[in-house]
Amino acid sequence: MRLLASTDYALRLLMLLGRQEPGRTLKVEAIAELLGGLSRNHLHKIVQELAALGLLRTMRGAAGGVGLAKEPTDINLGALVRDLETGQALVECFRSDGGDCAIDCGCRLRGMFAEARDAFFESLDRFTLADCLAGRWFAAIAKRQKEMTNA
């Protein structure tokens, strides 16, 4: 299953914020740089979507920024990915309008793909954001963040 690029970046953003000290916020510009030069406009859209889901808190102004609105243990990955991927059809026949498939009436793929999709989400349901907050990636990000702060 292929996730949207925006879902991928949303997960990275949440992991980055999950590694910050509680209550700390980061500016969108700094987040964009830390995530490898992600477009600020694209990141703003992702931040708005995550804030609408109640996962981020945003503050305007010079001291403003973006931070987690929930504890990492309270952010379920299965629910998150479902929310972010709403409306995305795994295959043509999953589209809300029924898609455009010439073999729809006798095809068994729909059931097989539905089972695979459900298994994918059931697997993700076992994990929270807290389960993602370890690894070498974070050491590299922490180093880059420190360099940005000292620059």
MDTraj code that builds the backbone (N, CA, C; nanometers):
import mdtraj as md
import numpy as np

residues = "MET ARG LEU LEU ALA SER THR ASP TYR ALA LEU ARG LEU LEU MET LEU LEU GLY ARG GLN GLU PRO GLY ARG THR LEU LYS VAL GLU ALA ILE ALA GLU LEU LEU GLY GLY LEU SER ARG ASN HIS LEU HIS LYS ILE VAL GLN GLU LEU ALA ALA LEU GLY LEU LEU ARG THR MET ARG GLY ALA ALA GLY GLY VAL GLY LEU ALA LYS GLU PRO THR ASP ILE ASN LEU GLY ALA LEU VAL ARG ASP LEU GLU THR GLY GLN ALA LEU VAL GLU CYS PHE ARG SER ASP GLY GLY ASP CYS ALA ILE ASP CYS GLY CYS ARG LEU ARG GLY MET PHE ALA GLU ALA ARG ASP ALA PHE PHE GLU SER LEU ASP ARG PHE THR LEU ALA ASP CYS LEU ALA GLY ARG TRP PHE ALA ALA ILE ALA LYS ARG GLN LYS GLU MET THR ASN ALA".split()
xyz = np.array([
    [0.0843, -0.1175, 0.0000],
    [0.0000, 0.0000, 0.0000],
    [0.0885, 0.1234, 0.0000],
    [0.0579, 0.2169, -0.0845],
    [0.1376, 0.3391, -0.0938],
    [0.0620, 0.4537, -0.0273],
    [0.1275, 0.5206, 0.0648],
    [0.0667, 0.6333, 0.1337],
    [0.0929, 0.7617, 0.0566],
    [0.0068, 0.8590, 0.0759],
    [0.0274, 0.9907, 0.0178],
    [0.1551, 1.0517, 0.0747],
    [0.2220, 1.1336, -0.0047],
    [0.3415, 1.2025, 0.0443],
    [0.3067, 1.2881, 0.1658],
    [0.1894, 1.3489, 0.1655],
    [0.1501, 1.4332, 0.2792],
    [0.1338, 1.3506, 0.4073],
    [0.0900, 1.2262, 0.3953],
    [0.0798, 1.1380, 0.5123],
    [0.2195, 1.1054, 0.5644],
    [0.3113, 1.0767, 0.4739],
    [0.4500, 1.0486, 0.5105],
    [0.5091, 1.1674, 0.5864],
    [0.4918, 1.2880, 0.5322],
    [0.5460, 1.4069, 0.5980],
    [0.4751, 1.4351, 0.7302],
    [0.3455, 1.4080, 0.7377],
    [0.2728, 1.4270, 0.8635],
    [0.3298, 1.3359, 0.9721],
    [0.3591, 1.2123, 0.9360],
    [0.4182, 1.1189, 1.0322],
    [0.5554, 1.1672, 1.0777],
    [0.6367, 1.2146, 0.9835],
    [0.7696, 1.2669, 1.0199],
    [0.7570, 1.3884, 1.1113],
    [0.6630, 1.4771, 1.0777],
    [0.6406, 1.5964, 1.1586],
    [0.6020, 1.5583, 1.3013],
    [0.5089, 1.4657, 1.3145],
    [0.4664, 1.4224, 1.4477],
    [0.5806, 1.3568, 1.5246],
    [0.6635, 1.2788, 1.4561],
    [0.7782, 1.2171, 1.5241],
    [0.8761, 1.3241, 1.5710],
    [0.9017, 1.4228, 1.4867],
    [0.9920, 1.5314, 1.5238],
    [0.9386, 1.6060, 1.6461],
    [0.8111, 1.6397, 1.6446],
    [0.7521, 1.7116, 1.7578],
    [0.7437, 1.6237, 1.8821],
    [0.7250, 1.4945, 1.8623],
    [0.7186, 1.4018, 1.9747],
    [0.8500, 1.3890, 2.0497],
    [0.9598, 1.4232, 1.9841],
    [1.0919, 1.4152, 2.0476],
    [1.1309, 1.5443, 2.1189],
    [1.0487, 1.6466, 2.1081],
    [1.0791, 1.7734, 2.1740],
    [1.0408, 1.7652, 2.3218],
    [1.0949, 1.8570, 2.3998],
    [1.0572, 1.8654, 2.5408],
    [0.9086, 1.8988, 2.5486],
    [0.8375, 1.8450, 2.6472],
    [0.6943, 1.8745, 2.6601],
    [0.6678, 2.0251, 2.6631],
    [0.5701, 2.0684, 2.5862],
    [0.5336, 2.2093, 2.5811],
    [0.6129, 2.2923, 2.4822],
    [0.7211, 2.2382, 2.4299],
    [0.8043, 2.3134, 2.3362],
    [0.7391, 2.3166, 2.1988],
    [0.7534, 2.4303, 2.1320],
    [0.7043, 2.4429, 1.9953],
    [0.8218, 2.4695, 1.9024],
    [0.8007, 2.4384, 1.7764],
    [0.8992, 2.4678, 1.6728],
    [0.8324, 2.5513, 1.5652],
    [0.9079, 2.6393, 1.5053],
    [0.8563, 2.7198, 1.3949],
    [0.8493, 2.6341, 1.2689],
    [0.7508, 2.6645, 1.1849],
    [0.7308, 2.5884, 1.0618],
    [0.8560, 2.5936, 0.9745],
    [0.9225, 2.7074, 0.9701],
    [1.0438, 2.7204, 0.8890],
    [1.1516, 2.6235, 0.9364],
    [1.1688, 2.6135, 1.0676],
    [1.2688, 2.5218, 1.1237],
    [1.2303, 2.3772, 1.0964],
    [1.1018, 2.3468, 1.1091],
    [1.0547, 2.2104, 1.0818],
    [1.0822, 2.1737, 0.9372],
    [1.0516, 2.2660, 0.8459],
    [1.0734, 2.2405, 0.7030],
    [1.2198, 2.2092, 0.6757],
    [1.3084, 2.2847, 0.7380],
    [1.4521, 2.2612, 0.7187],
    [1.4954, 2.1287, 0.7817],
    [1.4475, 2.1012, 0.9013],
    [1.4838, 1.9768, 0.9693],
    [1.4337, 1.8535, 0.8947],
    [1.3224, 1.8678, 0.8247],
    [1.2676, 1.7552, 0.7488],
    [1.3234, 1.7478, 0.6076],
    [1.4321, 1.8171, 0.5829],
    [1.5011, 1.8029, 0.4550],
    [1.4570, 1.8990, 0.3472],
    [1.4169, 2.0184, 0.3860],
    [1.3828, 2.1184, 0.2866],
    [1.2425, 2.1064, 0.2305],
    [1.1529, 2.0524, 0.3076],
    [1.0127, 2.0419, 0.2668],
    [0.9560, 2.1816, 0.2417],
    [0.8738, 2.1961, 0.1402],
    [0.8095, 2.3233, 0.1080],
    [0.7297, 2.3738, 0.2278],
    [0.7488, 2.5011, 0.2633],
    [0.6755, 2.5583, 0.3762],
    [0.5253, 2.5602, 0.3496],
    [0.4870, 2.5871, 0.2249],
    [0.3443, 2.5880, 0.1914],
    [0.2828, 2.4501, 0.2129],
    [0.3531, 2.3470, 0.1674],
    [0.3049, 2.2099, 0.1860],
    [0.2974, 2.1777, 0.3352],
    [0.3982, 2.2172, 0.4089],
    [0.4016, 2.1910, 0.5527],
    [0.2883, 2.2638, 0.6251],
    [0.2591, 2.3874, 0.5839],
    [0.1479, 2.4612, 0.6451],
    [0.0165, 2.3857, 0.6276],
    [-0.0056, 2.3288, 0.5100],
    [-0.1278, 2.2514, 0.4852],
    [-0.1344, 2.1290, 0.5770],
    [-0.0215, 2.0621, 0.5924],
    [-0.0158, 1.9440, 0.6795],
    [-0.0421, 1.9840, 0.8245],
    [0.0191, 2.0938, 0.8683],
    [-0.0013, 2.1433, 1.0051],
    [-0.1488, 2.1750, 1.0278],
    [-0.2124, 2.2405, 0.9309],
    [-0.3550, 2.2735, 0.9442],
    [-0.4396, 2.1471, 0.9562],
    [-0.4087, 2.0468, 0.8752],
    [-0.4853, 1.9225, 0.8797],
    [-0.4680, 1.8521, 1.0146],
    [-0.3453, 1.8454, 1.0635],
    [-0.3198, 1.7801, 1.1923],
    [-0.3806, 1.8593, 1.3084],
    [-0.3802, 1.9915, 1.2976],
    [-0.4437, 2.0744, 1.4008],
    [-0.5949, 2.0520, 1.4004],
    [-0.6542, 2.0408, 1.2815],
    [-0.7985, 2.0153, 1.2711],
    [-0.8352, 1.8795, 1.3308],
    [-0.7419, 1.7846, 1.3257],
    [-0.7643, 1.6526, 1.3855],
    [-0.7403, 1.6534, 1.5369],
    [-0.6956, 1.7686, 1.5895],
    [-0.6720, 1.7802, 1.7331],
    [-0.5377, 1.7260, 1.7783],
    [-0.4455, 1.7057, 1.6837],
    [-0.3158, 1.6474, 1.7176],
    [-0.2075, 1.7520, 1.7417],
    [-0.2253, 1.8718, 1.6847],
    [-0.1267, 1.9783, 1.7010],
    [-0.1918, 2.1011, 1.7611],
    [-0.1099, 2.1762, 1.8335],
    [-0.1516, 2.3084, 1.8781],
    [-0.0612, 2.4077, 1.8061],
    [-0.1189, 2.5155, 1.7620],
    [-0.0426, 2.6168, 1.6903],
    [-0.0562, 2.7492, 1.7636],
    [0.0533, 2.8240, 1.7652],
    [0.0538, 2.9555, 1.8281],
    [0.1169, 3.0539, 1.7314],
    [0.0517, 3.1670, 1.7151],
    [0.1022, 3.2704, 1.6249],
    [0.1956, 3.3646, 1.6996],
    [0.2659, 3.4444, 1.6221],
    [0.3497, 3.5477, 1.6799],
    [0.4953, 3.5073, 1.6888],
    [0.5748, 3.6005, 1.7403],
    [0.7194, 3.5803, 1.7478],
    [0.7565, 3.4589, 1.8323],
    [0.6811, 3.4340, 1.9373],
    [0.7102, 3.3198, 2.0244],
    [0.6272, 3.1979, 1.9860],
    [0.5589, 3.2063, 1.8742],
    [0.4688, 3.0991, 1.8323],
    [0.5403, 2.9808, 1.7716],
    [0.4612, 2.8877, 1.7263],
    [0.5142, 2.7674, 1.6641],
    [0.4117, 2.6565, 1.6672],
    [0.4598, 2.5363, 1.6493],
    [0.3753, 2.4177, 1.6417],
    [0.4240, 2.3174, 1.7454],
    [0.3309, 2.2561, 1.8166],
    [0.3645, 2.1532, 1.9140],
    [0.2554, 2.0478, 1.9193],
    [0.2852, 1.9383, 1.9835],
    [0.1854, 1.8323, 1.9981],
    [0.0744, 1.8776, 2.0926],
    [-0.0485, 1.8427, 2.0576],
    [-0.1632, 1.8717, 2.1432],
    [-0.1987, 1.7512, 2.2296],
    [-0.1395, 1.6365, 2.1990],
    [-0.1646, 1.5132, 2.2740],
    [-0.0315, 1.4479, 2.3073],
    [-0.0348, 1.3613, 2.4036],
    [0.0837, 1.2818, 2.4357],
    [0.1081, 1.1819, 2.3223],
    [0.2344, 1.1507, 2.2920],
    [0.2635, 1.0523, 2.1872],
    [0.1942, 0.9176, 2.2096],
    [0.1740, 0.8796, 2.3345],
    [0.1062, 0.7525, 2.3633],
    [-0.0423, 0.7570, 2.3294],
    [-0.0966, 0.8765, 2.3096],
    [-0.2388, 0.8927, 2.2783],
    [-0.2657, 0.9119, 2.1290],
    [-0.1616, 0.9034, 2.0476],
    [-0.1778, 0.9195, 1.9026],
    [-0.1604, 0.7831, 1.8380],
    [-0.2721, 0.7219, 1.8013],
    [-0.2720, 0.5886, 1.7409],
    [-0.2396, 0.5989, 1.5921],
    [-0.1424, 0.5206, 1.5462],
    [-0.0995, 0.5290, 1.4065],
    [-0.2064, 0.4822, 1.3087],
    [-0.2794, 0.3774, 1.3435],
    [-0.3845, 0.3294, 1.2542],
    [-0.4911, 0.4348, 1.2318],
    [-0.5387, 0.4948, 1.3406],
    [-0.6408, 0.5996, 1.3308],
    [-0.5875, 0.7197, 1.2540],
    [-0.4629, 0.7562, 1.2805],
    [-0.4018, 0.8700, 1.2129],
    [-0.3947, 0.8479, 1.0622],
    [-0.3420, 0.7348, 1.0210],
    [-0.3280, 0.7078, 0.8774],
    [-0.4656, 0.6978, 0.8116],
    [-0.5615, 0.6372, 0.8784],
    [-0.6984, 0.6335, 0.8235],
    [-0.7493, 0.7752, 0.7988],
    [-0.7315, 0.8635, 0.8983],
    [-0.7781, 1.0017, 0.8852],
    [-0.7087, 1.0742, 0.7705],
    [-0.5779, 1.0557, 0.7600],
    [-0.5016, 1.1269, 0.6576],
    [-0.5247, 1.0713, 0.5177],
    [-0.5596, 0.9456, 0.5085],
    [-0.5791, 0.8812, 0.3780],
    [-0.7271, 0.8736, 0.3370],
    [-0.8153, 0.9386, 0.4113],
    [-0.9584, 0.9358, 0.3798],
    [-0.9815, 0.9779, 0.2352],
    [-1.0606, 0.8985, 0.1653],
    [-1.0943, 0.9303, 0.0268],
    [-0.9956, 0.8783, -0.0758],
    [-0.8857, 0.8175, -0.0313],
    [-0.7866, 0.7640, -0.1247],
    [-0.8199, 0.6184, -0.1544],
    [-0.8441, 0.5907, -0.2801],
    [-0.8817, 0.4555, -0.3212],
    [-0.7570, 0.3720, -0.3463],
    [-0.7513, 0.2566, -0.2826],
    [-0.6393, 0.1646, -0.3029],
    [-0.6384, 0.1134, -0.4462],
    [-0.7560, 0.0804, -0.4967],
    [-0.7725, 0.0386, -0.6368],
    [-0.8964, 0.1091, -0.6916],
    [-0.9094, 0.1092, -0.8214],
    [-1.0157, 0.1814, -0.8910],
    [-1.1550, 0.1523, -0.8348],
    [-1.1845, 0.0272, -0.8079],
    [-1.3198, -0.0089, -0.7630],
    [-1.3490, 0.0362, -0.6201],
    [-1.2497, 0.0890, -0.5476],
    [-1.2717, 0.1415, -0.4131],
    [-1.3157, 0.2880, -0.4154],
    [-1.3095, 0.3509, -0.5326],
    [-1.3465, 0.4921, -0.5401],
    [-1.4912, 0.5105, -0.4968],
    [-1.5213, 0.6255, -0.4412],
    [-1.6569, 0.6516, -0.3915],
    [-1.7609, 0.6487, -0.5024],
    [-1.7187, 0.6783, -0.6259],
    [-1.8130, 0.6749, -0.7385],
    [-1.8140, 0.5394, -0.8093],
    [-1.7462, 0.4417, -0.7513],
    [-1.7433, 0.3077, -0.8096],
    [-1.6306, 0.2856, -0.9076],
    [-1.5645, 0.3923, -0.9466],
    [-1.4518, 0.3801, -1.0381],
    [-1.4938, 0.3451, -1.1791],
    [-1.3954, 0.3097, -1.2573],
    [-1.4177, 0.2787, -1.3980],
    [-1.3489, 0.1464, -1.4293],
    [-1.4113, 0.0364, -1.3866],
    [-1.3530, -0.0956, -1.4077],
    [-1.4460, -0.1783, -1.4955],
    [-1.3938, -0.2285, -1.6052],
    [-1.4751, -0.3039, -1.7013],
    [-1.5080, -0.4450, -1.6522],
    [-1.4334, -0.4965, -1.5548],
    [-1.4580, -0.6349, -1.5102],
    [-1.5175, -0.6402, -1.3697],
    [-1.5765, -0.5326, -1.3277],
    [-1.6274, -0.5193, -1.1912],
    [-1.7195, -0.6335, -1.1482],
    [-1.8065, -0.6785, -1.2341],
    [-1.9086, -0.7747, -1.1918],
    [-1.8524, -0.9120, -1.1550],
    [-1.7398, -0.9532, -1.2105],
    [-1.6895, -1.0865, -1.1809],
    [-1.5545, -1.0888, -1.1124],
    [-1.5053, -0.9738, -1.0748],
    [-1.3695, -0.9635, -1.0203],
    [-1.3682, -0.9905, -0.8698],
    [-1.2717, -1.0698, -0.8272],
    [-1.2576, -1.1007, -0.6844],
    [-1.1488, -1.0172, -0.6178],
    [-1.0802, -0.9354, -0.6953],
    [-0.9723, -0.8549, -0.6389],
    [-1.0221, -0.7584, -0.5321],
    [-1.1403, -0.7026, -0.5513],
    [-1.1925, -0.6047, -0.4555],
    [-1.1922, -0.6629, -0.3135],
    [-1.2425, -0.7828, -0.2975],
    [-1.2457, -0.8461, -0.1657],
    [-1.1069, -0.8746, -0.1117],
    [-1.0171, -0.9173, -0.2000],
    [-0.8802, -0.9472, -0.1575],
    [-0.8081, -0.8205, -0.1125],
    [-0.8237, -0.7133, -0.1922],
    [-0.7592, -0.5877, -0.1556],
    [-0.8218, -0.5278, -0.0299],
    [-0.9514, -0.5441, -0.0126],
    [-1.0168, -0.4950, 0.1092],
    [-0.9611, -0.5676, 0.2319],
    [-0.9415, -0.6972, 0.2189],
    [-0.8849, -0.7752, 0.3295],
    [-0.7422, -0.7308, 0.3602],
    [-0.6637, -0.7072, 0.2550],
    [-0.5252, -0.6623, 0.2743],
    [-0.5216, -0.5232, 0.3386],
    [-0.6073, -0.4328, 0.2919],
    [-0.6144, -0.2981, 0.3495],
    [-0.6517, -0.3059, 0.4969],
    [-0.7519, -0.3864, 0.5287],
    [-0.7958, -0.3994, 0.6676],
    [-0.6844, -0.4559, 0.7560],
    [-0.6089, -0.5525, 0.7044],
    [-0.4967, -0.6101, 0.7799],
    [-0.3878, -0.5048, 0.8029],
    [-0.3637, -0.4214, 0.7025],
    [-0.2660, -0.3132, 0.7132],
    [-0.3035, -0.2202, 0.8286],
    [-0.4294, -0.1764, 0.8298],
    [-0.4732, -0.0853, 0.9349],
    [-0.4788, -0.1536, 1.0713],
    [-0.5193, -0.2785, 1.0756],
    [-0.5211, -0.3518, 1.2031],
    [-0.3804, -0.3617, 1.2610],
    [-0.2817, -0.3794, 1.1744],
    [-0.1430, -0.3843, 1.2202],
    [-0.1016, -0.2486, 1.2781],
    [-0.1340, -0.1406, 1.2069],
    [-0.0990, -0.0070, 1.2554],
    [-0.1730, 0.0290, 1.3841],
    [-0.2919, -0.0261, 1.4027],
    [-0.3699, 0.0015, 1.5237],
    [-0.2968, -0.0406, 1.6511],
    [-0.1987, -0.1272, 1.6392],
    [-0.1244, -0.1755, 1.7566],
    [-0.0187, -0.0758, 1.8038],
    [0.0047, 0.0293, 1.7252],
    [0.1147, 0.1212, 1.7546],
    [0.0665, 0.2638, 1.7786],
    [0.1453, 0.3345, 1.8593],
    [0.1213, 0.4774, 1.8806],
    [0.2444, 0.5545, 1.8346],
    [0.2317, 0.6853, 1.8335],
    [0.3458, 0.7691, 1.7983],
    [0.4643, 0.7407, 1.8903],
    [0.4378, 0.7112, 2.0154],
    [0.5452, 0.6831, 2.1116],
    [0.6325, 0.5664, 2.0662],
    [0.5738, 0.4707, 1.9954],
    [0.6507, 0.3559, 1.9467],
    [0.7510, 0.3947, 1.8385],
    [0.7340, 0.5123, 1.7805],
    [0.8203, 0.5571, 1.6698],
    [0.9345, 0.6466, 1.7160],
    [0.9400, 0.6793, 1.8422],
    [1.0309, 0.7840, 1.8887],
    [1.1660, 0.7322, 1.9355],
    [1.2312, 0.6564, 1.8535],
    [1.3663, 0.6089, 1.8831],
    [1.4382, 0.5872, 1.7511],
    [1.5679, 0.5768, 1.7576],
    [1.6429, 0.5433, 1.6375],
    [1.7463, 0.6473, 1.5991],
    [1.8277, 0.6095, 1.5033],
    [1.9381, 0.6946, 1.4587],
    [1.8906, 0.8223, 1.3910],
    [1.7751, 0.8149, 1.3235],
    [1.7236, 0.9332, 1.2550],
    [1.7136, 1.0498, 1.3520],
    [1.6698, 1.0220, 1.4750],
    [1.6514, 1.1280, 1.5721],
    [1.7841, 1.1867, 1.6178],
    [1.8872, 1.1069, 1.6232],
    [2.0189, 1.1594, 1.6592],
    [2.0659, 1.2582, 1.5530],
    [2.0450, 1.2245, 1.4269],
    [2.0843, 1.3139, 1.3174],
    [2.0012, 1.4420, 1.3199],
    [1.8726, 1.4297, 1.3448],
    [1.7845, 1.5469, 1.3526],
    [1.8240, 1.6350, 1.4714],
    [1.8523, 1.5734, 1.5861],
    [1.8917, 1.6493, 1.7052],
    [2.0202, 1.7268, 1.6787],
    [2.1141, 1.6644, 1.6084],
    [2.2399, 1.7317, 1.5746],
    [2.2126, 1.8506, 1.4832],
    [2.1296, 1.8306, 1.3817],
    [2.0966, 1.9381, 1.2883],
    [2.0227, 2.0506, 1.3610],
    [1.9340, 2.0141, 1.4530],
    [1.8586, 2.1138, 1.5283],
    [1.9521, 2.1965, 1.6164],
    [2.0494, 2.1311, 1.6776],
    [2.1464, 2.2018, 1.7620],
    [2.2308, 2.2972, 1.6780],
    [2.2719, 2.2514, 1.5598],
    [2.3501, 2.3366, 1.4701],
    [2.2701, 2.4596, 1.4283],
    [2.1410, 2.4409, 1.4016],
    [2.0556, 2.5531, 1.3619],
    [2.0412, 2.6526, 1.4767],
    [2.0319, 2.6036, 1.5989],
    [2.0160, 2.6888, 1.7164],
    [2.1425, 2.7700, 1.7417],
    [2.2584, 2.7084, 1.7180],
    [2.3863, 2.7751, 1.7436],
    [2.4309, 2.8649, 1.6295],
    [2.3653, 2.8563, 1.5152],
    [2.4068, 2.9356, 1.3981],
    [2.3656, 3.0799, 1.4100],
])
top = md.Topology()
chain = top.add_chain()
for i, resn in enumerate(residues, 1):
    res = top.add_residue(resn, chain, resSeq=i)
    for name in ("N", "CA", "C"):
        top.add_atom(name, md.element.get_by_symbol(name[0]), res)
traj = md.Trajectory(xyz[None], top)
